[in-house]
Amino acid sequence: MRLRRLNRGLKKRLDAAKGAGWLNKKLKEQDGRCVFCRSKMVHADGRRLTGGKAPTLEHMTPLSRGGEHHWENVAASCARCNGLKAALTADEFRATLAE
């Protein structure tokens, strides 16, 4: 039996599902806090804060800079930090926060 290659649409949906699971696991691992600014994004019971900072999955080394979509290269960050970080590495972004 020959296996088919995944089409782009199916691969995108599988990656999105994997990302959602990773976000929830990273939020739990990080006590519901942003990896950069440490602001609270979820309640202790795992519910997302309403009116608070929205959690996103952030690549510590951006894909555009050679990073991989891998468990060890992602962390949960608030949407604000995710947008400000852009294509910087985590260390570069932390240096800009310290200024």
N, CA, C and O atoms as a GROMACS GRO file, in nm:
protein
  396
    1MET      N    1   0.084  -0.117   0.000
    1MET     CA    2   0.000   0.000   0.000
    1MET      C    3   0.089   0.125   0.000
    1MET      O    4   0.187   0.132   0.074
    2ARG      N    5   0.053   0.219  -0.082
    2ARG     CA    6   0.131   0.342  -0.094
    2ARG      C    7   0.062   0.455  -0.017
    2ARG      O    8  -0.059   0.473  -0.029
    3LEU      N    9   0.139   0.530   0.061
    3LEU     CA   10   0.082   0.641   0.136
    3LEU      C   11   0.077   0.766   0.050
    3LEU      O   12   0.167   0.793  -0.029
    4ARG      N   13  -0.031   0.843   0.067
    4ARG     CA   14  -0.044   0.968  -0.006
    4ARG      C   15   0.028   1.078   0.069
    4ARG      O   16   0.042   1.072   0.192
    5ARG      N   17   0.073   1.179  -0.003
    5ARG     CA   18   0.129   1.298   0.060
    5ARG      C   19   0.013   1.383   0.112
    5ARG      O   20  -0.095   1.385   0.054
    6LEU      N   21   0.037   1.451   0.222
    6LEU     CA   22  -0.065   1.541   0.276
    6LEU      C   23  -0.080   1.663   0.187
    6LEU      O   24   0.020   1.722   0.145
    7ASN      N   25  -0.204   1.700   0.158
    7ASN     CA   26  -0.221   1.824   0.083
    7ASN      C   27  -0.205   1.941   0.179
    7ASN      O   28  -0.210   1.922   0.301
    8ARG      N   29  -0.186   2.060   0.127
    8ARG     CA   30  -0.158   2.178   0.210
    8ARG      C   31  -0.268   2.208   0.309
    8ARG      O   32  -0.240   2.242   0.424
    9GLY      N   33  -0.393   2.195   0.269
    9GLY     CA   34  -0.506   2.225   0.358
    9GLY      C   35  -0.509   2.134   0.479
    9GLY      O   36  -0.528   2.180   0.592
   10LEU      N   37  -0.490   2.004   0.456
   10LEU     CA   38  -0.491   1.908   0.566
   10LEU      C   39  -0.371   1.930   0.657
   10LEU      O   40  -0.384   1.925   0.779
   11LYS      N   41  -0.255   1.955   0.599
   11LYS     CA   42  -0.136   1.981   0.680
   11LYS      C   43  -0.156   2.104   0.766
   11LYS      O   44  -0.115   2.105   0.883
   12LYS      N   45  -0.217   2.208   0.713
   12LYS     CA   46  -0.242   2.330   0.788
   12LYS      C   47  -0.337   2.304   0.905
   12LYS      O   48  -0.316   2.356   1.015
   13ARG      N   49  -0.442   2.225   0.882
   13ARG     CA   50  -0.537   2.192   0.989
   13ARG      C   51  -0.471   2.107   1.098
   13ARG      O   52  -0.497   2.128   1.216
   14LEU      N   53  -0.386   2.012   1.059
   14LEU     CA   54  -0.316   1.929   1.157
   14LEU      C   55  -0.219   2.013   1.239
   14LEU      O   56  -0.210   1.994   1.361
   15ASP      N   57  -0.147   2.106   1.175
   15ASP     CA   58  -0.056   2.194   1.247
   15ASP      C   59  -0.131   2.284   1.343
   15ASP      O   60  -0.082   2.309   1.454
   16ALA      N   61  -0.249   2.333   1.304
   16ALA     CA   62  -0.329   2.419   1.392
   16ALA      C   63  -0.376   2.342   1.515
   16ALA      O   64  -0.374   2.395   1.626
   17ALA      N   65  -0.418   2.217   1.497
   17ALA     CA   66  -0.462   2.134   1.609
   17ALA      C   67  -0.346   2.106   1.703
   17ALA      O   68  -0.362   2.110   1.825
   18LYS      N   69  -0.229   2.078   1.646
   18LYS     CA   70  -0.111   2.054   1.727
   18LYS      C   71  -0.076   2.179   1.806
   18LYS      O   72  -0.041   2.171   1.924
   19GLY      N   73  -0.086   2.296   1.742
   19GLY     CA   74  -0.056   2.423   1.807
   19GLY      C   75  -0.150   2.452   1.923
   19GLY      O   76  -0.105   2.503   2.026
   20ALA      N   77  -0.278   2.421   1.909
   20ALA     CA   78  -0.375   2.445   2.017
   20ALA      C   79  -0.342   2.359   2.138
   20ALA      O   80  -0.350   2.406   2.252
   21GLY      N   81  -0.306   2.236   2.115
   21GLY     CA   82  -0.267   2.148   2.225
   21GLY      C   83  -0.139   2.196   2.292
   21GLY      O   84  -0.127   2.193   2.414
   22TRP      N   85  -0.045   2.240   2.212
   22TRP     CA   86   0.081   2.291   2.265
   22TRP      C   87   0.057   2.416   2.349
   22TRP      O   88   0.118   2.431   2.455
   23LEU      N   89  -0.031   2.506   2.304
   23LEU     CA   90  -0.058   2.628   2.379
   23LEU      C   91  -0.111   2.595   2.517
   23LEU      O   92  -0.065   2.651   2.616
   24ASN      N   93  -0.207   2.505   2.525
   24ASN     CA   94  -0.263   2.467   2.655
   24ASN      C   95  -0.158   2.404   2.746
   24ASN      O   96  -0.156   2.431   2.866
   25LYS      N   97  -0.070   2.320   2.690
   25LYS     CA   98   0.035   2.258   2.770
   25LYS      C   99   0.137   2.360   2.817
   25LYS      O  100   0.182   2.355   2.931
   26LYS      N  101   0.174   2.453   2.729
   26LYS     CA  102   0.271   2.556   2.766
   26LYS      C  103   0.213   2.650   2.872
   26LYS      O  104   0.284   2.693   2.963
   27LEU      N  105   0.084   2.684   2.859
   27LEU     CA  106   0.020   2.769   2.960
   27LEU      C  107   0.025   2.703   3.097
   27LEU      O  108   0.053   2.768   3.198
   28LYS      N  109  -0.001   2.573   3.100
   28LYS     CA  110   0.004   2.500   3.227
   28LYS      C  111   0.147   2.497   3.281
   28LYS      O  112   0.168   2.517   3.401
   29GLU      N  113   0.243   2.473   3.194
   29GLU     CA  114   0.384   2.467   3.232
   29GLU      C  115   0.433   2.601   3.286
   29GLU      O  116   0.518   2.605   3.375
   30GLN      N  117   0.381   2.711   3.230
   30GLN     CA  118   0.425   2.846   3.267
   30GLN      C  119   0.332   2.911   3.370
   30GLN      O  120   0.337   3.033   3.388
   31ASP      N  121   0.249   2.834   3.435
   31ASP     CA  122   0.156   2.884   3.537
   31ASP      C  123   0.064   2.992   3.482
   31ASP      O  124   0.026   3.084   3.554
   32GLY      N  125   0.027   2.981   3.354
   32GLY     CA  126  -0.067   3.075   3.293
   32GLY      C  127  -0.012   3.214   3.271
   32GLY      O  128  -0.089   3.309   3.254
   33ARG      N  129   0.120   3.228   3.271
   33ARG     CA  130   0.182   3.360   3.257
   33ARG      C  131   0.260   3.372   3.126
   33ARG      O  132   0.309   3.273   3.072
   34CYS      N  133   0.270   3.496   3.077
   34CYS     CA  134   0.348   3.525   2.956
   34CYS      C  135   0.495   3.498   2.984
   34CYS      O  136   0.545   3.534   3.090
   35VAL      N  137   0.563   3.435   2.891
   35VAL     CA  138   0.703   3.402   2.908
   35VAL      C  139   0.791   3.528   2.913
   35VAL      O  140   0.902   3.523   2.967
   36PHE      N  141   0.744   3.639   2.858
   36PHE     CA  142   0.825   3.761   2.854
   36PHE      C  143   0.789   3.860   2.965
   36PHE      O  144   0.876   3.896   3.045
   37CYS      N  145   0.664   3.905   2.972
   37CYS     CA  146   0.627   4.008   3.070
   37CYS      C  147   0.569   3.949   3.198
   37CYS      O  148   0.544   4.023   3.294
   38ARG      N  149   0.549   3.818   3.203
   38ARG     CA  150   0.499   3.745   3.320
   38ARG      C  151   0.357   3.786   3.361
   38ARG      O  152   0.316   3.755   3.472
   39SER      N  153   0.282   3.853   3.274
   39SER     CA  154   0.143   3.888   3.306
   39SER      C  155   0.057   3.763   3.303
   39SER      O  156   0.082   3.670   3.226
   40LYS      N  157  -0.044   3.761   3.389
   40LYS     CA  158  -0.134   3.646   3.401
   40LYS      C  159  -0.227   3.642   3.280
   40LYS      O  160  -0.288   3.744   3.247
   41MET      N  161  -0.239   3.526   3.214
   41MET     CA  162  -0.326   3.511   3.098
   41MET      C  163  -0.441   3.416   3.124
   41MET      O  164  -0.541   3.420   3.052
   42VAL      N  165  -0.429   3.330   3.226
   42VAL     CA  166  -0.536   3.235   3.257
   42VAL      C  167  -0.555   3.226   3.407
   42VAL      O  168  -0.463   3.254   3.484
   43HIS      N  169  -0.676   3.188   3.448
   43HIS     CA  170  -0.705   3.163   3.589
   43HIS      C  171  -0.634   3.037   3.634
   43HIS      O  172  -0.586   2.960   3.551
   44ALA      N  173  -0.627   3.016   3.762
   44ALA     CA  174  -0.561   2.897   3.817
   44ALA      C  175  -0.626   2.768   3.768
   44ALA      O  176  -0.559   2.666   3.756
   45ASP      N  177  -0.759   2.772   3.739
   45ASP     CA  178  -0.827   2.650   3.693
   45ASP      C  179  -0.814   2.630   3.541
   45ASP      O  180  -0.874   2.537   3.487
   46GLY      N  181  -0.737   2.714   3.473
   46GLY     CA  182  -0.712   2.697   3.330
   46GLY      C  183  -0.802   2.778   3.239
   46GLY      O  184  -0.778   2.782   3.118
   47ARG      N  185  -0.908   2.843   3.295
   47ARG     CA  186  -0.995   2.925   3.210
   47ARG      C  187  -0.920   3.051   3.168
   47ARG      O  188  -0.847   3.110   3.248
   48ARG      N  189  -0.937   3.092   3.044
   48ARG     CA  190  -0.871   3.213   2.996
   48ARG      C  191  -0.937   3.336   3.058
   48ARG      O  192  -1.059   3.340   3.074
   49LEU      N  193  -0.856   3.434   3.090
   49LEU     CA  194  -0.908   3.558   3.147
   49LEU      C  195  -0.993   3.631   3.045
   49LEU      O  196  -0.957   3.638   2.928
   50THR      N  197  -1.104   3.686   3.089
   50THR     CA  198  -1.184   3.770   3.001
   50THR      C  199  -1.138   3.913   3.022
   50THR      O  200  -1.126   3.958   3.136
   51GLY      N  201  -1.114   3.984   2.914
   51GLY     CA  202  -1.065   4.120   2.926
   51GLY      C  203  -0.917   4.125   2.960
   51GLY      O  204  -0.859   4.234   2.968
   52GLY      N  205  -0.855   4.011   2.980
   52GLY     CA  206  -0.713   4.006   3.011
   52GLY      C  207  -0.632   3.993   2.883
   52GLY      O  208  -0.679   4.024   2.774
   53LYS      N  209  -0.511   3.950   2.898
   53LYS     CA  210  -0.423   3.935   2.783
   53LYS      C  211  -0.447   3.799   2.718
   53LYS      O  212  -0.451   3.696   2.785
   54ALA      N  213  -0.463   3.801   2.588
   54ALA     CA  214  -0.490   3.677   2.514
   54ALA      C  215  -0.362   3.597   2.497
   54ALA      O  216  -0.260   3.652   2.454
   55PRO      N  217  -0.364   3.468   2.529
   55PRO     CA  218  -0.246   3.384   2.512
   55PRO      C  219  -0.224   3.345   2.366
   55PRO      O  220  -0.320   3.316   2.295
   56THR      N  221  -0.100   3.344   2.324
   56THR     CA  222  -0.064   3.299   2.190
   56THR      C  223   0.056   3.207   2.201
   56THR      O  224   0.125   3.205   2.303
   57LEU      N  225   0.081   3.132   2.096
   57LEU     CA  226   0.197   3.044   2.090
   57LEU      C  227   0.306   3.118   2.014
   57LEU      O  228   0.285   3.159   1.900
   58GLU      N  229   0.420   3.136   2.076
   58GLU     CA  230   0.528   3.215   2.018
   58GLU      C  231   0.650   3.128   1.994
   58GLU      O  232   0.689   3.049   2.080
   59HIS      N  233   0.712   3.141   1.876
   59HIS     CA  234   0.836   3.070   1.847
   59HIS      C  235   0.951   3.150   1.907
   59HIS      O  236   0.968   3.268   1.876
   60MET      N  237   1.030   3.088   1.992
   60MET     CA  238   1.140   3.157   2.059
   60MET      C  239   1.246   3.199   1.958
   60MET      O  240   1.297   3.311   1.964
   61THR      N  241   1.281   3.111   1.866
   61THR     CA  242   1.362   3.147   1.750
   61THR      C  243   1.265   3.146   1.632
   61THR      O  244   1.215   3.040   1.595
   62PRO      N  245   1.239   3.262   1.573
   62PRO     CA  246   1.137   3.271   1.468
   62PRO      C  247   1.164   3.177   1.351
   62PRO      O  248   1.279   3.148   1.318
   63LEU      N  249   1.057   3.130   1.290
   63LEU     CA  250   1.070   3.043   1.174
   63LEU      C  251   1.147   3.114   1.064
   63LEU      O  252   1.224   3.051   0.991
   64SER      N  253   1.127   3.246   1.052
   64SER     CA  254   1.195   3.323   0.947
   64SER      C  255   1.345   3.334   0.972
   64SER      O  256   1.420   3.372   0.882
   65ARG      N  257   1.390   3.301   1.093
   65ARG     CA  258   1.531   3.308   1.127
   65ARG      C  259   1.591   3.170   1.149
   65ARG      O  260   1.696   3.156   1.211
   66GLY      N  261   1.523   3.068   1.097
   66GLY     CA  262   1.577   2.932   1.102
   66GLY      C  263   1.524   2.846   1.216
   66GLY      O  264   1.568   2.732   1.232
   67GLY      N  265   1.432   2.899   1.296
   67GLY     CA  266   1.373   2.820   1.403
   67GLY      C  267   1.280   2.714   1.347
   67GLY      O  268   1.237   2.722   1.232
   68GLU      N  269   1.249   2.616   1.428
   68GLU     CA  270   1.162   2.507   1.385
   68GLU      C  271   1.030   2.511   1.460
   68GLU      O  272   1.022   2.563   1.571
   69HIS      N  273   0.925   2.456   1.398
   69HIS     CA  274   0.796   2.442   1.465
   69HIS      C  275   0.804   2.315   1.547
   69HIS      O  276   0.757   2.209   1.507
   70HIS      N  277   0.865   2.329   1.665
   70HIS     CA  278   0.894   2.215   1.752
   70HIS      C  279   0.862   2.253   1.895
   70HIS      O  280   0.873   2.370   1.931
   71TRP      N  281   0.823   2.157   1.976
   71TRP     CA  282   0.783   2.180   2.116
   71TRP      C  283   0.885   2.263   2.193
   71TRP      O  284   0.847   2.350   2.270
   72GLU      N  285   1.013   2.237   2.174
   72GLU     CA  286   1.117   2.306   2.251
   72GLU      C  287   1.142   2.448   2.202
   72GLU      O  288   1.213   2.523   2.269
   73ASN      N  289   1.086   2.486   2.088
   73ASN     CA  290   1.107   2.620   2.033
   73ASN      C  291   0.984   2.710   2.050
   73ASN      O  292   0.981   2.820   1.995
   74VAL      N  293   0.885   2.666   2.125
   74VAL     CA  294   0.766   2.748   2.144
   74VAL      C  295   0.741   2.775   2.291
   74VAL      O  296   0.785   2.700   2.378
   75ALA      N  297   0.670   2.884   2.316
   75ALA     CA  298   0.630   2.921   2.452
   75ALA      C  299   0.500   3.000   2.442
   75ALA      O  300   0.466   3.051   2.335
   76ALA      N  301   0.429   3.009   2.553
   76ALA     CA  302   0.306   3.089   2.557
   76ALA      C  303   0.343   3.232   2.590
   76ALA      O  304   0.415   3.259   2.686
   77SER      N  305   0.292   3.325   2.510
   77SER     CA  306   0.314   3.467   2.538
   77SER      C  307   0.183   3.541   2.515
   77SER      O  308   0.094   3.492   2.446
   78CYS      N  309   0.172   3.660   2.575
   78CYS     CA  310   0.052   3.740   2.553
   78CYS      C  311   0.058   3.797   2.411
   78CYS      O  312   0.166   3.809   2.353
   79ALA      N  313  -0.057   3.832   2.358
   79ALA     CA  314  -0.064   3.883   2.221
   79ALA      C  315   0.019   4.010   2.205
   79ALA      O  316   0.080   4.032   2.100
   80ARG      N  317   0.023   4.093   2.308
   80ARG     CA  318   0.100   4.218   2.301
   80ARG      C  319   0.250   4.187   2.282
   80ARG      O  320   0.313   4.242   2.192
   81CYS      N  321   0.306   4.101   2.366
   81CYS     CA  322   0.448   4.065   2.355
   81CYS      C  323   0.477   3.995   2.223
   81CYS      O  324   0.581   4.017   2.162
   82ASN      N  325   0.385   3.909   2.179
   82ASN     CA  326   0.401   3.838   2.053
   82ASN      C  327   0.413   3.938   1.938
   82ASN      O  328   0.499   3.923   1.851
   83GLY      N  329   0.328   4.040   1.938
   83GLY     CA  330   0.333   4.141   1.832
   83GLY      C  331   0.458   4.227   1.839
   83GLY      O  332   0.516   4.260   1.736
   84LEU      N  333   0.501   4.262   1.959
   84LEU     CA  334   0.620   4.345   1.975
   84LEU      C  335   0.747   4.268   1.940
   84LEU      O  336   0.842   4.325   1.886
   85LYS      N  337   0.748   4.139   1.970
   85LYS     CA  338   0.867   4.056   1.944
   85LYS      C  339   0.895   4.044   1.795
   85LYS      O  340   1.010   4.048   1.752
   86ALA      N  341   0.790   4.030   1.716
   86ALA     CA  342   0.802   4.018   1.570
   86ALA      C  343   0.904   3.910   1.534
   86ALA      O  344   0.889   3.796   1.575
   87ALA      N  345   1.008   3.945   1.457
   87ALA     CA  346   1.105   3.845   1.409
   87ALA      C  347   1.233   3.844   1.493
   87ALA      O  348   1.336   3.795   1.447
   88LEU      N  349   1.227   3.898   1.615
   88LEU     CA  350   1.343   3.894   1.703
   88LEU      C  351   1.350   3.757   1.771
   88LEU      O  352   1.249   3.689   1.786
   89THR      N  353   1.470   3.718   1.812
   89THR     CA  354   1.481   3.598   1.894
   89THR      C  355   1.438   3.635   2.036
   89THR      O  356   1.424   3.754   2.067
   90ALA      N  357   1.416   3.538   2.119
   90ALA     CA  358   1.373   3.563   2.257
   90ALA      C  359   1.476   3.648   2.332
   90ALA      O  360   1.438   3.740   2.405
   91ASP      N  361   1.603   3.618   2.315
   91ASP     CA  362   1.708   3.695   2.383
   91ASP      C  363   1.713   3.840   2.334
   91ASP      O  364   1.729   3.932   2.414
   92GLU      N  365   1.700   3.860   2.203
   92GLU     CA  366   1.697   3.996   2.149
   92GLU      C  367   1.578   4.074   2.203
   92GLU      O  368   1.591   4.192   2.236
   93PHE      N  369   1.463   4.009   2.211
   93PHE     CA  370   1.343   4.077   2.261
   93PHE      C  371   1.356   4.110   2.409
   93PHE      O  372   1.318   4.219   2.451
   94ARG      N  373   1.408   4.017   2.487
   94ARG     CA  374   1.427   4.046   2.630
   94ARG      C  375   1.522   4.163   2.651
   94ARG      O  376   1.505   4.242   2.744
   95ALA      N  377   1.623   4.176   2.564
   95ALA     CA  378   1.716   4.290   2.573
   95ALA      C  379   1.644   4.421   2.547
   95ALA      O  380   1.675   4.522   2.611
   96THR      N  381   1.548   4.422   2.454
   96THR     CA  382   1.473   4.546   2.427
   96THR      C  383   1.380   4.578   2.542
   96THR      O  384   1.353   4.696   2.568
   97LEU      N  385   1.329   4.477   2.612
   97LEU     CA  386   1.243   4.501   2.728
   97LEU      C  387   1.321   4.561   2.844
   97LEU      O  388   1.267   4.642   2.920
   98ALA      N  389   1.447   4.523   2.857
   98ALA     CA  390   1.531   4.570   2.968
   98ALA      C  391   1.572   4.716   2.949
   98ALA      O  392   1.609   4.783   3.046
   99GLU      N  393   1.567   4.767   2.826
   99GLU     CA  394   1.609   4.905   2.800
   99GLU      C  395   1.515   5.006   2.857
   99GLU      O  396   1.538   5.126   2.843
   0.00000   0.00000   0.00000
